[in-house]
Amino acid sequence: MSSSPPNLRADVESFIARWSGGDGGQERANYALFLSELCDVLGVPRPDQASHNAATNAYVFERAVTFREPDGSTASGRIDLYKRGCFVLEAKQSRRPGSAKAVPEQGDLLAAEQIESTPRGKRTLSHGWDVLMMSARRQAEDYAKALPVSEGWPPFLIVCDVGHCFEIYADFSGQGKNYAQFPDRQGFRIFLEDLRDENTRERLRLIWLDPQKLDPTKIAAKATREVAERLAKVSKHLEELKGR
């Protein structure tokens, strides 16, 4: 049973109900509000006001980046949500098939394997939706690559289907060459309904505030140190018993 305070549980339920009830398809209009309200649910600060100087925009919506092509040309882009040293987030918003606002192209993509009655925010998958999310993941990686070298590669990429799901990828090497499903293939998708779980919310909270705490190598090293310390205490205690 959850030990969350009643008011927090109510906030989580309200957030899930508010965002899982729509038809979707309005990414640009909805994503900033959705993510701002998510921050409230997670208990983390909302993004800062953006400055005209991109170098100072450490935690903002629409972070400007410059793509540099092999032929020397450049192009401008904007990261939907960026937090320096933490993540690049790319937002999409799929439509529920059969909705009044659905467009034919996306209907063809999604409707074949999804049913209209399936609520948003719950565990549903389709090949078309998976293609949409994989494309967004590639975009997120391209944006991470376009960041200034001085800012380094963020440890996390987040792909967000607004009002429905998050996909989490991580690379703690700082090289940006192996963003893998995090924490694993079974758990890298977080659907809106999963936010009821305290551990899931805490994982997202750490991605926002202290992502290095989620580095498996550091967790393993800490566990090894703790075991060594316990063994040392046991050994010392046994030596003391022998000396009596």
C-alpha positions as CSV (number, residue, x, y, z in Angstrom):
1,M,0.0,0.0,0.0
2,S,1.3,3.5,-0.9
3,S,2.5,5.6,2.0
4,S,2.2,8.9,0.1
5,P,0.3,11.7,1.9
6,P,-3.4,11.8,0.9
7,N,-3.0,15.2,-0.8
8,L,-0.1,13.9,-3.0
9,R,-2.1,10.8,-4.0
10,A,-5.0,13.1,-4.9
11,D,-2.6,15.3,-7.0
12,V,-1.3,12.3,-8.8
13,E,-4.8,11.0,-9.5
14,S,-6.0,14.4,-10.7
15,F,-3.0,14.7,-13.0
16,I,-3.6,11.2,-14.5
17,A,-7.3,11.9,-15.0
18,R,-6.7,15.3,-16.5
19,W,-4.2,14.2,-19.1
20,S,-5.4,10.7,-20.0
21,G,-8.9,11.9,-21.0
22,G,-8.0,13.8,-24.2
23,D,-7.7,12.7,-27.8
24,G,-4.1,13.9,-28.1
25,G,-2.6,15.3,-31.3
26,Q,-1.8,18.8,-30.0
27,E,1.8,18.4,-29.0
28,R,3.0,22.0,-29.4
29,A,0.0,23.4,-27.5
30,N,0.1,20.9,-24.7
31,Y,3.6,19.7,-23.9
32,A,4.9,22.6,-21.8
33,L,1.8,22.6,-19.6
34,F,1.8,18.8,-19.2
35,L,5.5,18.8,-18.2
36,S,5.1,21.7,-15.9
37,E,2.3,19.9,-14.1
38,L,4.4,16.7,-14.0
39,C,7.1,18.7,-12.2
40,D,4.6,19.6,-9.5
41,V,3.6,16.0,-9.1
42,L,7.2,14.9,-8.8
43,G,8.0,17.8,-6.4
44,V,10.7,19.3,-8.6
45,P,11.1,22.9,-9.8
46,R,9.4,23.9,-13.0
47,P,11.7,25.0,-15.9
48,D,13.2,28.4,-15.8
49,Q,12.4,31.4,-18.0
50,A,14.5,31.2,-21.2
51,S,17.1,33.8,-22.0
52,H,18.2,35.0,-25.5
53,N,21.6,33.6,-24.5
54,A,21.4,29.9,-25.0
55,A,24.5,29.3,-22.9
56,T,22.6,30.4,-19.8
57,N,19.6,28.2,-20.5
58,A,20.4,25.3,-18.3
59,Y,16.8,24.2,-17.6
60,V,14.3,25.5,-20.1
61,F,11.7,24.7,-22.7
62,E,12.7,25.2,-26.3
63,R,16.5,25.3,-25.7
64,A,18.1,26.5,-29.0
65,V,20.9,24.3,-30.5
66,T,22.8,24.4,-33.7
67,F,23.2,21.4,-36.0
68,R,26.5,21.3,-37.8
69,E,26.5,19.3,-41.1
70,P,29.5,17.5,-42.7
71,D,29.5,20.0,-45.5
72,G,30.0,22.9,-43.0
73,S,26.5,24.2,-43.2
74,T,24.4,24.7,-40.1
75,A,20.8,24.5,-39.1
76,S,18.9,25.6,-36.0
77,G,16.8,23.4,-33.7
78,R,15.1,23.5,-30.4
79,I,15.0,20.9,-27.6
80,D,11.5,20.6,-26.2
81,L,12.8,20.4,-22.6
82,Y,16.5,20.5,-21.6
83,K,18.1,20.2,-18.2
84,R,21.9,20.5,-18.3
85,G,23.7,17.5,-16.8
86,C,20.4,15.6,-16.6
87,F,18.4,15.0,-19.8
88,V,17.1,16.0,-23.2
89,L,13.4,15.5,-23.6
90,E,11.6,15.2,-27.0
91,A,7.8,15.5,-26.8
92,K,5.2,14.0,-29.2
93,Q,1.5,13.5,-28.8
94,S,-0.2,10.7,-30.6
95,R,-3.9,10.8,-31.3
96,R,-6.4,8.2,-30.2
97,P,-7.5,6.4,-33.3
98,G,-11.0,7.3,-34.4
99,S,-11.1,10.6,-32.5
100,A,-12.8,13.6,-34.1
101,K,-9.4,15.3,-34.4
102,A,-7.5,12.4,-35.9
103,V,-5.7,13.0,-39.1
104,P,-5.7,10.3,-41.9
105,E,-1.9,9.8,-41.9
106,Q,-1.7,9.1,-38.2
107,G,-4.9,7.1,-38.3
108,D,-3.3,4.8,-40.8
109,L,-0.2,4.5,-38.6
110,L,-1.9,3.8,-35.3
111,A,-5.4,2.5,-35.9
112,A,-4.4,-0.9,-37.3
113,E,-3.3,-2.2,-33.9
114,Q,-5.0,0.1,-31.4
115,I,-8.7,0.3,-30.5
116,E,-10.5,3.5,-30.1
117,S,-11.8,2.6,-26.6
118,T,-8.3,2.2,-25.1
119,P,-7.7,5.0,-22.6
120,R,-4.6,7.1,-23.0
121,G,-2.1,6.7,-20.2
122,K,-2.6,3.0,-19.9
123,R,-0.3,0.1,-21.0
124,T,-1.1,-0.2,-24.7
125,L,1.3,-0.8,-27.6
126,S,1.2,-0.9,-31.4
127,H,3.8,-1.2,-34.1
128,G,2.9,2.2,-35.5
129,W,3.1,3.9,-32.1
130,D,6.5,2.2,-31.5
131,V,7.7,3.6,-34.8
132,L,6.6,7.1,-33.7
133,M,8.5,6.8,-30.4
134,M,11.6,5.4,-32.0
135,S,11.7,8.4,-34.5
136,A,11.4,10.7,-31.5
137,R,14.2,8.9,-29.8
138,R,16.5,9.5,-32.8
139,Q,15.5,13.2,-32.7
140,A,16.4,13.4,-29.0
141,E,19.8,11.9,-29.6
142,D,20.4,14.3,-32.5
143,Y,19.6,17.2,-30.2
144,A,22.0,15.9,-27.5
145,K,24.7,15.6,-30.1
146,A,24.1,19.3,-31.1
147,L,24.7,20.6,-27.6
148,P,27.9,22.5,-27.1
149,V,30.8,20.2,-26.2
150,S,31.3,22.2,-23.0
151,E,27.9,21.0,-21.7
152,G,28.7,17.4,-22.3
153,W,26.3,14.6,-23.1
154,P,23.3,14.3,-20.8
155,P,23.0,11.0,-19.0
156,F,19.3,10.6,-20.0
157,L,17.2,10.9,-23.1
158,I,13.4,11.1,-22.5
159,V,10.8,10.5,-25.2
160,C,7.4,11.8,-24.1
161,D,4.0,11.0,-25.7
162,V,2.1,13.8,-24.0
163,G,-0.6,12.5,-21.7
164,H,0.3,8.9,-22.4
165,C,3.8,7.6,-21.8
166,F,7.5,8.3,-21.2
167,E,10.4,6.2,-22.6
168,I,13.7,6.5,-20.7
169,Y,17.2,5.9,-22.2
170,A,20.5,6.3,-20.4
171,D,24.2,6.5,-21.0
172,F,26.3,7.2,-18.0
173,S,29.6,7.1,-19.9
174,G,29.5,10.7,-20.9
175,Q,30.2,9.6,-24.5
176,G,26.7,9.6,-25.9
177,K,27.3,6.4,-27.9
178,N,25.1,3.9,-26.1
179,Y,21.8,5.3,-24.9
180,A,20.0,2.1,-23.8
181,Q,16.6,1.4,-22.4
182,F,16.6,2.3,-18.7
183,P,16.5,0.6,-16.2
184,D,15.9,-2.3,-18.6
185,R,13.8,-3.5,-21.5
186,Q,10.8,-4.3,-19.3
187,G,10.8,-1.0,-17.3
188,F,11.9,1.7,-19.7
189,R,8.4,2.7,-20.5
190,I,6.5,4.7,-17.9
191,F,2.8,5.1,-18.7
192,L,0.7,7.7,-17.0
193,E,-1.0,5.1,-14.8
194,D,2.5,4.0,-13.5
195,L,2.9,7.4,-11.7
196,R,0.8,6.0,-8.9
197,D,3.8,4.0,-7.9
198,E,6.2,5.9,-5.5
199,N,9.3,4.2,-6.8
200,T,8.4,5.2,-10.3
201,R,8.0,8.8,-9.3
202,E,11.2,8.7,-7.3
203,R,13.1,7.4,-10.4
204,L,11.8,10.3,-12.5
205,R,12.5,12.8,-9.6
206,L,16.2,11.6,-9.6
207,I,16.4,12.0,-13.3
208,W,15.4,15.6,-12.8
209,L,17.5,16.3,-9.7
210,D,20.4,13.9,-9.3
211,P,20.7,11.5,-12.2
212,Q,24.1,10.1,-11.3
213,K,22.4,8.4,-8.3
214,L,20.8,6.1,-10.8
215,D,24.1,5.0,-12.4
216,P,24.2,1.2,-12.0
217,T,28.0,1.1,-11.7
218,K,27.9,3.6,-8.8
219,I,25.1,1.7,-7.1
220,A,27.1,-1.5,-7.4
221,A,30.2,0.1,-6.1
222,K,28.3,1.5,-3.1
223,A,26.9,-1.9,-2.4
224,T,30.4,-3.5,-2.6
225,R,31.7,-0.9,-0.2
226,E,28.9,-1.5,2.3
227,V,29.5,-5.3,2.1
228,A,33.2,-4.8,2.7
229,E,32.5,-2.5,5.7
230,R,30.2,-5.1,7.2
231,L,32.7,-7.9,6.7
232,A,35.4,-5.7,8.3
233,K,33.2,-5.1,11.3
234,V,32.4,-8.8,11.6
235,S,36.1,-9.7,11.3
236,K,37.0,-7.1,14.0
237,H,34.3,-8.5,16.3
238,L,35.6,-12.0,15.9
239,E,39.2,-10.9,16.6
240,E,38.0,-9.2,19.8
241,L,36.2,-12.4,20.9
242,K,39.4,-14.4,20.4
243,G,41.3,-12.0,22.5
244,R,39.0,-12.4,25.5
